[in-house]
Each structure stands twice: as structure tokens, then as C-alpha cells.
Amino acid sequence: MIKFEHSIFALPFAYLGMVLAAGGWPGWTRFLLITLAMVSFRTMAMAANRLLDQNVDAVNPRTSKRALPAGLLNPSFVWASAGVSWVIFSVSCWLLSPLCLALSFFPLILAWIYPFLKRVSLLCHFVLGLVLGIAPYGAWIAAGGDFSWIPGFLMLGVLFWVAGFDIIYALLDFDFDREKGLHSVPARLGKEKARVLSRWLHFLTLVCWVLAGMAADLGWIYFGGLALAAGLLIREHILAKKDSGPLKLNEAFFNLNAWISMIIFVAAALDAAGGF
């Protein structure tokens, strides 16, 4: 039910916020607590999404074979997993700092609101982006950083990036969403306008990540990695064209975006560490 390839979108950005705030390696204790908080939150959020969407998933041909609608998992077990994950996440935040615990309620609330939003608002893609975008700022604070534009620009970049590729992913459910009256951007605005909006969001993504690099005084390694990520985003939009088909959209959603997050993290971490 909880796919590793989904988790890899936000985790490298959390580590990036951690490394930049600490000015390098923050120590094993802080690293493990941040990782535990990320993994437990991801588990809880995915469980919430699958539980609250299981009736919709059951009648969508693309999602009807997921674990809950297919009967492979018991809903009681998934509710219990969500509860245990919430406790682990909260304890991890408490051990990191009182401020982390106080702020932890924001992503928790958003994670439980998100599954309902597609039924009422086009903002669903942006709320998902914000849930993942909080990761670099949360890890920045967890590593001892003060409020700053560095994680702020990273957060905005992730928000626009996730919203952009989630709009692309929603193309797969275009007919279903229109039939059921769901409010994805493609279903409400049409496929072509959705593609145009996604391209503009990814342009804003790159602008925000450039500003983050400048604010953090990063150098050529980071901006070289960012150029490579820009090339992958261009590839993503080529695959999202009208005749691309489900397999290419899946490649655009999973493979390319996983590489983008890893490239940005590795390039920034190398640059912050002084290069090779």
C-alpha cells in the first residue's frame, strides 16, 4: 500500500534542509529522528489517503486493485497502522525539539484534509504539494535552524513541483474524474490547460530552487545539478503530451521525479560540503 518510490520524493529534500541547517552532518541521533519522523508521517499520510479514498478507489478501474479495495488489507489494520505511525511521528518530533512538536500539527491536519479536497476543490494538488513541501523546512528546524528564506524557497519549490507533477498524474483519471464530478485540474480545466499550468508551476519550481541556492550561497555543483533537474522536467512534459499514454505518464510521475529529488539533494550536499 505504501510505495517506496513515492516516499523518495520528499525524503531527499528533508535531508537537504537538515544538512543546510546544520552546516554539514548533524549527527546520527538527529539524522535518525528526522528519518523516523519522515517515514512514520509518510506511513500515516498514505494510510489516511487510502482509507478515506477507498470507496472512490474501488470504482476507478486504475485503482480498484489497490490493497484496500481489493481486500488484501483489513481497514482495521490500516487504521491501527495510521494511529501507531501518528504516535511515532509525534514522539520523534518531541525528541527533536518542543518547536518541532508544536509545528507537527500543521502537516498532520493537511494530511487528513487532502483526501477530501478532490471532491470539492482544484486546490487538492497544491495541498499535496504543501504537505511534501513542509519536509525541508521541518528538517531545517529539526536540525537547529532558525526561520529562514533558504528552507522557505525550498518549500515553495517542492510545493510547485509536486502540484505540477500531480496534475500530470491526474491526466490518467481524466474520464473517471469528470464522470464522478471530481475536481482535479484536468477534469475541471481540460487536459491542455492542465498541461500549460503544470509547465508554469515547474518554471516557478526552478525559480524557487535557484533562489534557495543563492540564499544558501551554493555554487556550481548545485546549479549544475539544478540544470540537470531542469532537463528532466522538460522530459517529463514531453512525456505528458497528448499521445503519451499511461506508461509514459507513469514514467514521468515516478522515475523522473525520484531522480530530480535525488539529484538536487546530492548536488546541494556536495556543494555545501565543499565539493569533491
N, C-alpha and C positions, 0 to 999 in steps of 0.2 A: 504493500500500500504506500509506503514511504520510499520514494525513489532516490537513490544516492545522487543521480545526475541532476535532480532538482536542487539538492542541498548545496551543490558545489557553486551555485550562482552567488549566494550571499557570503559563504564562509571565507573565501579569499579576501573579500572587502572588509570583513570583520578583522581578519588578521592584519590587513593593511592599516586600518585605524589603530590597532594595537601597537604595531611596530612604529608608526609615525609618532604616536603619543609618547611612547617610551624612549624614543630616540635609538631604537635597536631592540635587542632581545629583552623582554620584560621579566624573564624568569619562568621556571617551569610551573610554579603554583598558579600564577596569574594566567599563563597560557592555557593550562588545563581547565581552570574555572571558566574562562571565556569560551573554550571549546565545548565544555559541558553545557553552558548556558545556551549556546547556539544550537547544539544537537537536540537538547530537550525542548527548546522552543519550537524548532522545526517539526519535531515529532508531534507536539501538541497542536500546532497550527494545521498540519496535514490531517491529523485525526479530526479536528473540528471541521475542516473543509469537506472531508469525505462523509462525516456523519450528517452534517446539515444539508449536503447536496445529494444524499444517496437516492432520494426519490427522483430527482432530475436525472442523475446518472443512470438509473435503471431503465429509463425510456429513451435515452440517447444511444443510438447504435454504436457510436465511437467509444462510449464509456460503460456500456452495460456489462462488460466482462471485468470491471474493476472488482476488487476483493469484496466490498460490502454488498453491492447489488447482485453479485454472482453467488453470494452465500459462502464465500471462502473464509470470511471472518465474522464473528458474532459481534453485533453492535455493543453489547455489554462489555466485551473485551476491549473494544476500541475506546469506549467511554472511560474505562479504567486506565487505559494507556494514556489518554489525554490528561486525566487527573494526576497520575503519577508524574508525568512529564512536566505539568504545571508546578508541582511541588519542587521537583529537581531544579527547574529553571529559577524559581523564586529563591530557593536556598543558595544557588550559585550566585545570584545577584546580591543577596545579603552578605555572603562571604567576600564578595569583591569590594563592596562599599555601601554604606547607607543610601548614598545618592543613586547608585545603580538599582537598588531595591525600590526606591521611591519612583524612579522613572520607568520601572519594568511594567507598570500597569498600562502604559500607552500602547506598546506593541501587543500586549495581551488583549486589550479591548479591540484593537484593529483586526487582530486575527480572527476574532469571533464575529465581528461585523461583516468582514469581507464576503463570506459565503452567501449572505443575503443580498448584497448590493447588486448583483447581476439581474436580480428580479425587479429592481427599481431605478437604477441609475447607470449612466455611462461612466461614472467615476470609479467603478469596480476595478478597472485596470490601474488607475492611479493609486488607489488604496493598497492594492497588492504591491505596487512599486514602493510605496512608503513603508510597508511592513518590512520589505527586504532592505530598503534604503537606510533604515534605522541602524542596521548592523554595524557599519563603520563608525557611526557616531557613538553608539553604545559601547563598542570595544575601545574607542578612544577614551571615553570617560572611565571605563573599567581599568584602563592602563594608567590612569592618573592624570589624564589630560584635562585642561580647563576648556570651557566653551570657546570654540574657535571656528573660523571660516574654513579651515582645512578639512575637517570631517564634514562640515556643512556642505561644501561643494561636492565632496564625495557622495554624501547622502542624496543630494539633488540629482547628481549624475546617475546614481543607481535607480532612483525613482523614475526618471525619464527613460532610462534604458529598459527597465523591467516593464513599464507601461507600454513602451514601443513594441517589445517582442511579444508581450501578452496579446496585444491587438493582432499581431501577425498570427499567433497561435489560434485566436478566435475565428480566423477565416475558416478553419476546419469545421466549425459548428455553425456556419452562416445560415444554412437552410433550417437546421433544427432550432436555432435561437429565434429566427423570425417566426417560425411556426408556433413556438411556445410563448412568444412575446417577451423574450429575454432581452436585456439592454446592453449587449456587447456593442462596441463601437461599429464593427462591420454590419451587424444586424440593424442598427439604427441609422447609420450614415451611408451604408453601402460599401462594397469592397474597395472601390478605387479611392474614395475619400479616406477610408481606414488606412490604406497603404500610404497615402500622402501624409496623414497625421503621424503615422509611425516613423516615416522618414524625418519629419521635423523634430519629433521627440528625440530621435537618435542624434540629430545635429546638436540639439541642446545638451544631450549627454556628453558629447565630445567637448563642447564649450565648458561645461562644468568641470570635467576632468582636467582640462587644460588649466583652468583657474585653480583647481586643487593643487596641481603640480607646481604652479607658480607661487602659490601661498606657502607651500611646504619647501620652496627653494630646491626642488628636484631638478635634475639635469638631463643630459642627452639620453641616458638609458631609459628613463621613464618616458620621455617624449617619443623615443624610438618605439617603445612598446605600445604607446598610445597610437602611433601611426599604424602599427600592425593591427591593433584592435579596430581602428577605423576601416582598414581594408576588409576585415571580417564582417563588420557591419554592412559594408557595401555588398559583400557576397550574400549576406542574409536577405537584403532587399531584392537582389537579383532572383534568389530562390522564391521569394514571396510574390513574384509576378503572376499574372492571371493564369498561366498554363502550367504552373509549377507542380501541382498535385500534392497529395498528403505526405508522401515520402520525403519530398524536398522541404515541405514546411516543417516536418519533424526534425530534419537536419538543421534547418535554420533555427529552430527553437532550442534544441538540446545541444548538439555538438558545438556549433559556433559560439553560443553564449557561454558555455562552460569554458571554452578556450579563451574567450575575451576576459573573463574574470581572473583566470589563472595568469594570463599574460600581464594584465595590469598589476596584479599583486607582485609577481616575480620581478618585473621591471622596476617598480617603485621600491621594493625591498632592497634590491641590488643597488639602486641609486642612493638610497638612504644610508646603506652600509659602506658607501664609498666606491662602489663599482667592483670590478674584478681584481 
